[in-house]
């Protein structure tokens, strides 16, 4: 008989040994990191065990059993209430455990033969502790939603790809990945969902009793992308100015990002109303809409907007490309030179577009392109590094300083927009210096 708790027990024992060596406050940084990883492994394995048990509780509490069902015998109205009460969780969390358990448990055919789980790739990753219940639920929910329209083979292939990419991604990063996956599986549904978002678009502006002007609204991707990009670019400029002032030893008033965003919105409005100060720090920020050439010609498929997770329809992409300040992704047009060697230090707009196509945003953390700058991998001054695409990488300010200050290295594998960016940790982080994948290959679905 298989001991389903054996991997969990082993993971907990490993964490217990490390923790028992000395007080947690006295652990060396490397030991503290290992302990955190072991506890995370234990939590994912515990998720798998709880999902399996939750599915069995639900099976033994199915409605046709009536008062003889397990949950009702224990004094609960349904299995969700039983699991939520015992675990101190919400009804939604309990329902998620049941759903994951049912989708990943082995099945029995009508003839009594054993059958694989409904989502075998998710089941394998869950049981191995590579993903947790939350990630499993997010993947399963999307796949089930489009299953009838996408077909079994496409669903199976996408499930496999998502499970491979999910480990190591934060929940918001995985959510963006799943959004893109749904657009690939069901491109016809993009326009329908787009109509729903457009119908919900609204903006409320009023003055409260204290005299504050309250702005509360939501915009669909088409209309929200320029607003988001403009504000992010202005905030990024202010954050860089703060950093430069700190490095120069100058005292600067530190403000929160929400405060900066409010000020940026006000400055944009003043500019539109004819403010004499035209010096907005937008730095040539441009909304970029990316679409496959064949999709553009045929009208099928979908498009993406840099910095926006939700895909848009081809019709919306065409409409946006016709507007001012918005361009479609056409790389190297008009024979524009993309590799400048040592002729100039700063990367050109065309080069940055190519880097955005390759890296997707910050190649290290996945931040939107508006938060990034093109940096030389081999430094311009110290290493005489050229201003070429193979020597460039998009990084946000925080990741740029962490990499340079802490001894990380960067390697580019391949050529052009399908090249891969790898980050090599310093020896004190990983003695083997195992490369870690970054860029669009890490945070997006790439063919």
C-alpha positions as CSV (number, residue, x, y, z in Angstrom):
1,X,0.0,0.0,0.0
2,X,1.4,3.4,-1.0
3,X,2.2,5.8,1.9
4,X,1.0,9.1,0.5
5,X,2.4,11.0,3.6
6,X,5.9,9.6,3.3
7,X,7.3,12.5,1.1
8,X,5.6,15.0,3.5
9,X,7.1,13.3,6.5
10,X,10.6,13.4,4.9
11,X,10.3,17.1,4.1
12,X,9.1,17.9,7.6
13,X,11.9,15.9,9.1
14,X,14.5,17.7,7.0
15,X,13.2,21.1,8.1
16,X,13.0,19.9,11.7
17,X,16.7,18.8,11.7
18,X,17.8,22.2,10.3
19,X,15.6,24.2,12.7
20,X,16.7,22.1,15.7
21,X,20.4,22.8,15.2
22,X,20.1,26.3,16.8
23,X,17.6,29.1,17.3
24,X,16.1,30.5,14.1
25,X,17.5,33.9,14.9
26,X,21.0,32.4,14.9
27,X,20.8,30.6,11.6
28,X,23.2,31.6,8.9
29,X,21.7,33.2,5.8
30,X,22.2,30.1,3.7
31,X,20.6,27.8,6.4
32,X,17.7,30.2,6.7
33,X,17.1,30.1,3.0
34,X,17.2,26.3,3.0
35,X,14.8,26.2,5.9
36,X,12.4,28.5,4.1
37,X,12.6,26.3,1.0
38,X,12.0,23.1,3.0
39,X,9.0,24.6,4.7
40,X,7.6,25.6,1.3
41,X,8.1,22.1,0.0
42,X,6.3,20.7,3.1
43,X,3.4,23.1,2.5
44,X,3.0,22.1,-1.1
45,X,3.1,18.4,-0.2
46,X,0.6,19.1,2.6
47,X,-1.6,20.8,0.0
48,X,-1.5,17.6,-2.1
49,X,-2.4,15.4,0.9
50,X,-5.2,17.7,2.0
51,X,-6.7,17.9,-1.5
52,X,-6.6,14.1,-1.8
53,X,-8.4,13.8,1.6
54,X,-10.9,16.5,0.7
55,X,-11.9,14.8,-2.5
56,X,-12.5,11.5,-0.6
57,X,-14.6,13.4,2.1
58,X,-16.6,14.9,-0.8
59,X,-17.1,11.5,-2.4
60,X,-18.3,10.0,0.9
61,X,-20.6,13.0,1.4
62,X,-22.2,13.0,-2.0
63,X,-25.9,14.2,-2.0
64,X,-27.4,10.8,-3.0
65,X,-26.2,9.3,0.3
66,X,-28.5,11.7,2.1
67,X,-28.3,11.6,5.9
68,X,-25.8,8.7,5.7
69,X,-23.2,10.9,4.0
70,X,-20.0,11.5,5.9
71,X,-20.4,15.3,6.4
72,X,-24.0,15.0,7.6
73,X,-23.0,12.3,10.0
74,X,-20.4,14.6,11.5
75,X,-23.0,17.3,11.9
76,X,-22.2,19.5,8.8
77,X,-24.5,20.4,6.0
78,X,-22.0,19.6,3.3
79,X,-18.3,18.5,2.9
80,X,-17.2,22.1,2.2
81,X,-18.5,23.2,5.7
82,X,-16.7,20.2,7.3
83,X,-13.3,20.9,5.7
84,X,-13.6,24.7,6.3
85,X,-14.5,24.3,10.0
86,X,-11.8,21.7,10.8
87,X,-9.1,23.6,8.9
88,X,-10.2,27.1,10.0
89,X,-10.4,28.1,6.3
90,X,-13.0,29.9,4.3
91,X,-15.7,28.1,2.3
92,X,-13.9,29.1,-0.9
93,X,-10.6,27.6,0.2
94,X,-12.3,24.4,1.2
95,X,-14.2,24.2,-2.1
96,X,-10.8,24.8,-3.9
97,X,-9.3,21.8,-2.1
98,X,-12.2,19.6,-3.1
99,X,-12.0,20.7,-6.7
100,X,-8.2,20.2,-6.9
101,X,-8.5,16.8,-5.2
102,X,-11.3,15.6,-7.6
103,X,-9.4,16.8,-10.7
104,X,-6.1,15.1,-9.7
105,X,-7.3,11.9,-8.0
106,X,-7.2,8.6,-10.0
107,X,-10.5,7.6,-11.5
108,X,-12.5,4.4,-12.0
109,X,-14.2,3.7,-15.3
110,X,-17.8,2.3,-15.5
111,X,-16.3,-1.1,-16.2
112,X,-14.3,-0.9,-13.0
113,X,-10.9,-0.3,-14.6
114,X,-8.4,2.3,-13.1
115,X,-8.1,5.5,-15.2
116,X,-5.7,8.4,-14.9
117,X,-6.6,11.6,-13.2
118,X,-8.6,14.1,-15.2
119,X,-5.6,16.5,-15.1
120,X,-2.6,14.1,-15.0
121,X,0.1,16.7,-15.4
122,X,-1.2,18.8,-12.5
123,X,-1.7,15.6,-10.4
124,X,2.0,14.6,-10.9
125,X,3.3,18.0,-10.1
126,X,1.0,18.4,-7.1
127,X,2.0,15.0,-5.6
128,X,5.7,15.7,-6.2
129,X,5.4,19.1,-4.3
130,X,6.4,21.2,-7.3
131,X,3.2,23.2,-7.2
132,X,0.7,23.9,-4.4
133,X,-3.1,23.7,-4.3
134,X,-3.6,27.4,-5.3
135,X,-1.5,27.0,-8.5
136,X,-3.2,23.7,-9.3
137,X,-6.6,25.3,-8.8
138,X,-5.8,28.2,-11.1
139,X,-4.6,26.0,-13.9
140,X,-7.5,23.5,-13.6
141,X,-10.1,26.3,-13.5
142,X,-8.9,27.8,-16.7
143,X,-8.5,24.5,-18.5
144,X,-12.0,23.4,-17.6
145,X,-13.4,26.7,-18.7
146,X,-12.1,26.3,-22.3
147,X,-12.1,22.6,-22.6
148,X,-15.0,22.2,-25.0
149,X,-13.7,24.9,-27.3
150,X,-10.0,24.0,-27.3
151,X,-10.1,20.3,-27.7
152,X,-8.5,17.5,-25.7
153,X,-5.0,17.5,-27.3
154,X,-4.6,21.3,-27.0
155,X,-5.7,21.2,-23.4
156,X,-3.3,18.4,-22.5
157,X,-0.4,20.2,-24.2
158,X,-1.1,23.5,-22.4
159,X,-1.6,21.8,-19.1
160,X,1.9,20.3,-19.5
161,X,3.4,23.6,-20.4
162,X,1.8,25.5,-17.5
163,X,2.9,22.8,-15.0
164,X,6.5,23.1,-16.3
165,X,6.5,26.9,-15.9
166,X,4.5,27.2,-12.7
167,X,7.2,26.2,-10.1
168,X,9.0,29.3,-8.8
169,X,6.4,31.8,-10.0
170,X,4.5,34.1,-7.6
171,X,0.7,33.9,-7.8
172,X,0.3,37.1,-9.8
173,X,3.0,36.0,-12.3
174,X,1.2,32.6,-12.7
175,X,-2.1,34.4,-13.2
176,X,-0.7,36.5,-16.1
177,X,0.7,33.3,-17.6
178,X,-2.7,31.6,-17.4
179,X,-4.4,34.6,-18.9
180,X,-2.1,34.3,-22.0
181,X,-2.6,30.5,-22.1
182,X,-6.4,31.0,-22.2
183,X,-6.1,33.4,-25.1
184,X,-4.0,30.8,-27.0
185,X,-6.5,28.0,-26.3
186,X,-9.6,30.1,-27.0
187,X,-8.7,33.1,-29.2
188,X,-12.4,33.5,-30.2
189,X,-13.2,34.1,-26.6
190,X,-10.9,37.1,-26.4
191,X,-13.2,39.5,-28.1
192,X,-16.2,38.3,-26.1
193,X,-14.4,38.9,-22.8
194,X,-13.2,42.2,-24.2
195,X,-16.8,43.3,-24.7
196,X,-17.5,42.4,-21.1
197,X,-14.6,44.5,-19.9
198,X,-15.6,47.4,-22.1
199,X,-19.1,47.4,-20.7
200,X,-17.7,47.6,-17.1
201,X,-15.5,50.6,-17.9
202,X,-16.4,53.4,-15.5
203,X,-14.8,56.4,-13.7
204,X,-16.2,58.1,-10.6
205,X,-14.9,61.5,-9.5
206,X,-16.3,63.3,-6.5
207,X,-15.2,65.6,-3.6
208,X,-15.5,64.1,-0.1
209,X,-16.4,66.0,3.0
210,X,-12.7,66.7,3.8
211,X,-12.2,68.4,0.4
212,X,-10.2,65.5,-1.2
213,X,-11.0,64.7,-4.8
214,X,-11.7,60.9,-4.9
215,X,-11.0,59.1,-8.2
216,X,-12.2,55.6,-8.5
217,X,-12.5,53.7,-11.8
218,X,-11.6,50.9,-14.0
219,X,-10.6,50.9,-17.7
220,X,-10.5,48.1,-20.3
221,X,-7.0,47.2,-21.6
222,X,-7.4,49.3,-24.8
223,X,-8.1,52.5,-22.9
224,X,-6.2,51.7,-19.7
225,X,-2.9,50.9,-21.4
226,X,-1.9,54.5,-22.3
227,X,-2.9,55.7,-18.8
228,X,-1.0,53.0,-17.1
229,X,2.1,53.5,-19.2
230,X,2.2,57.3,-18.8
231,X,1.8,57.1,-15.0
232,X,4.3,54.3,-14.6
233,X,6.9,56.1,-16.7
234,X,6.6,59.3,-14.7
235,X,6.8,57.4,-11.4
236,X,9.8,55.5,-12.7
237,X,11.5,58.8,-13.5
238,X,10.8,60.1,-10.0
239,X,12.1,56.9,-8.4
240,X,15.4,57.2,-10.3
241,X,15.7,60.8,-9.3
242,X,15.3,59.8,-5.7
243,X,18.0,57.1,-6.0
244,X,20.4,59.6,-7.7
245,X,19.8,62.1,-4.9
246,X,20.4,59.5,-2.3
247,X,23.7,58.4,-4.0
248,X,24.8,62.0,-4.1
249,X,24.1,62.4,-0.4
250,X,21.3,64.9,-1.0
251,X,18.3,64.9,1.3
252,X,15.1,64.2,-0.6
253,X,11.5,63.9,0.5
254,X,10.6,60.3,0.2
255,X,7.0,59.6,-1.0
256,X,5.1,56.4,-1.5
257,X,4.4,55.1,-5.0
258,X,0.6,55.8,-4.6
259,X,1.5,59.4,-3.8
260,X,3.7,59.6,-6.9
261,X,1.0,58.1,-9.0
262,X,-1.6,60.6,-7.8
263,X,0.9,63.5,-8.6
264,X,1.5,62.0,-12.1
265,X,-2.2,61.9,-12.9
266,X,-2.5,65.5,-11.9
267,X,0.5,66.6,-14.0
268,X,-0.9,64.8,-17.0
269,X,-4.2,66.6,-16.6
270,X,-2.5,70.0,-16.2
271,X,-0.4,69.2,-19.3
272,X,-3.6,68.4,-21.3
273,X,-5.2,71.7,-20.2
274,X,-2.3,73.7,-21.6
275,X,0.1,73.9,-18.7
276,X,3.2,76.0,-19.7
277,X,5.5,73.3,-18.3
278,X,5.9,70.8,-21.1
279,X,8.7,69.0,-19.5
280,X,6.9,65.8,-18.5
281,X,9.4,62.9,-17.8
282,X,7.8,60.5,-20.3
283,X,11.0,59.8,-22.1
284,X,9.4,58.8,-25.4
285,X,7.2,56.2,-23.7
286,X,5.1,54.4,-26.3
287,X,2.3,51.9,-26.0
288,X,3.4,48.8,-28.0
289,X,0.8,46.4,-29.4
290,X,2.2,43.0,-30.4
291,X,0.5,40.7,-32.8
292,X,1.4,37.8,-35.1
293,X,1.6,38.9,-38.7
294,X,-0.6,36.1,-39.9
295,X,-3.2,36.9,-37.2
296,X,-3.2,40.6,-38.3
297,X,-3.8,39.6,-41.9
298,X,-6.5,36.9,-41.2
299,X,-8.2,38.7,-38.3
300,X,-8.0,35.6,-36.1
301,X,-6.0,35.1,-32.9
302,X,-5.3,37.9,-30.5
303,X,-2.8,40.6,-29.6
304,X,-1.0,41.7,-26.5
305,X,-0.1,45.1,-25.1
306,X,3.2,45.7,-23.3
307,X,2.7,45.9,-19.6
308,X,-0.9,44.6,-19.7
309,X,-1.6,40.9,-18.9
310,X,-5.0,40.7,-20.6
311,X,-4.9,40.0,-24.3
312,X,-7.0,42.0,-26.8
313,X,-8.7,41.1,-30.0
314,X,-7.2,41.7,-33.5
315,X,-9.9,44.4,-34.1
316,X,-8.8,46.3,-31.0
317,X,-5.1,45.9,-32.0
318,X,-5.8,47.5,-35.4
319,X,-7.8,50.3,-33.8
320,X,-5.1,51.1,-31.3
321,X,-2.3,51.0,-33.9
322,X,-4.2,53.7,-35.8
323,X,-4.1,56.0,-32.8
324,X,-1.3,58.5,-31.8
325,X,1.4,57.4,-29.5
326,X,0.7,53.7,-30.1
327,X,2.7,51.5,-32.5
328,X,2.5,47.9,-33.7
329,X,5.5,45.7,-33.2
330,X,7.4,45.9,-36.5
331,X,11.0,45.3,-35.9
332,X,13.8,46.6,-38.0
333,X,11.5,48.5,-40.4
334,X,13.0,50.9,-43.0
335,X,16.4,49.2,-42.7
336,X,17.0,50.8,-39.2
337,X,20.2,49.6,-37.7
338,X,19.6,47.5,-34.5
339,X,23.3,46.8,-33.5
340,X,25.2,50.0,-32.8
341,X,28.5,48.5,-31.5
342,X,30.6,51.2,-29.7
343,X,29.2,54.1,-31.8
344,X,26.8,55.2,-29.0
345,X,26.3,54.3,-25.4
346,X,22.5,54.5,-25.0
347,X,20.2,51.9,-26.6
348,X,17.9,53.2,-29.4
349,X,14.1,53.0,-29.3
350,X,14.2,50.3,-32.0
351,X,16.7,48.3,-29.9
352,X,14.6,48.6,-26.8
353,X,11.5,47.3,-28.8
354,X,13.5,44.2,-29.7
355,X,14.6,43.7,-26.1
356,X,11.0,44.1,-24.9
357,X,10.0,41.4,-27.4
358,X,12.7,39.1,-26.1
359,X,12.6,39.9,-22.3
360,X,8.9,40.9,-21.9
361,X,9.9,43.5,-19.3
362,X,12.4,43.1,-16.4
363,X,14.2,39.9,-17.3
364,X,14.8,39.2,-13.6
365,X,11.5,39.8,-11.9
366,X,9.0,40.3,-14.8
367,X,8.1,43.9,-14.0
368,X,6.4,45.8,-16.9
369,X,8.6,47.3,-19.7
370,X,7.8,50.9,-18.4
371,X,9.7,50.1,-15.2
372,X,12.8,49.0,-17.1
373,X,15.9,50.4,-18.8
374,X,18.2,48.7,-21.3
375,X,21.4,47.8,-19.5
376,X,24.8,46.6,-20.8
377,X,25.6,43.1,-19.6
378,X,29.3,43.8,-20.1
379,X,29.6,47.3,-18.8
380,X,30.1,50.1,-21.2
381,X,32.9,51.8,-19.3
382,X,34.5,49.0,-17.3
383,X,34.4,46.2,-19.9
384,X,34.1,48.2,-23.1
385,X,30.8,46.4,-23.7
386,X,29.1,47.3,-27.0
387,X,25.6,48.7,-27.3
388,X,24.4,45.5,-29.1
389,X,21.3,43.4,-28.5
390,X,23.4,40.4,-27.5
391,X,24.9,42.6,-24.8
392,X,21.7,44.2,-23.6
393,X,19.1,43.2,-21.1
394,X,16.0,44.9,-19.7
395,X,16.1,45.4,-15.9
396,X,14.1,47.4,-13.4
397,X,16.2,49.7,-11.1
398,X,15.9,47.3,-8.2
399,X,17.0,44.2,-10.1
400,X,19.8,46.2,-11.8
401,X,21.3,47.1,-8.5
402,X,20.8,43.7,-6.9
403,X,22.6,42.0,-9.8
404,X,25.5,44.4,-9.8
405,X,25.8,44.8,-6.0
406,X,25.5,41.1,-5.2
407,X,27.7,39.5,-7.9
408,X,25.2,38.0,-10.3
409,X,26.1,37.3,-13.9
410,X,23.9,37.3,-17.0
411,X,24.2,35.1,-20.1
412,X,22.3,35.3,-23.4
413,X,21.6,32.0,-25.2
414,X,20.7,32.2,-28.8
415,X,20.1,35.2,-31.1
416,X,17.3,37.7,-31.8
417,X,13.9,37.9,-30.0
418,X,13.8,34.2,-29.2
419,X,17.1,34.2,-27.3
420,X,17.0,33.2,-23.7
421,X,18.3,35.2,-20.7
422,X,20.0,33.3,-17.9
423,X,21.0,34.6,-14.5
424,X,23.9,33.0,-12.7
425,X,23.8,33.5,-8.9
426,X,27.0,34.2,-7.0
427,X,28.7,31.3,-5.3
428,X,27.6,32.4,-1.8
429,X,23.9,32.0,-3.0
430,X,24.5,28.8,-5.0
431,X,27.9,27.1,-4.9
432,X,27.1,25.4,-8.2
433,X,26.0,28.7,-9.8
434,X,23.1,26.9,-11.5
435,X,21.7,29.2,-14.2
436,X,18.1,30.5,-13.6
437,X,15.9,31.3,-16.6
438,X,14.6,34.8,-17.0
439,X,12.9,37.0,-19.5
440,X,9.8,36.2,-21.6
441,X,10.9,32.5,-21.7
442,X,10.3,32.4,-17.9
443,X,7.3,34.7,-17.4
444,X,5.3,34.2,-20.7
445,X,4.2,31.5,-23.0
446,X,6.7,31.3,-25.9
447,X,6.4,29.0,-28.9
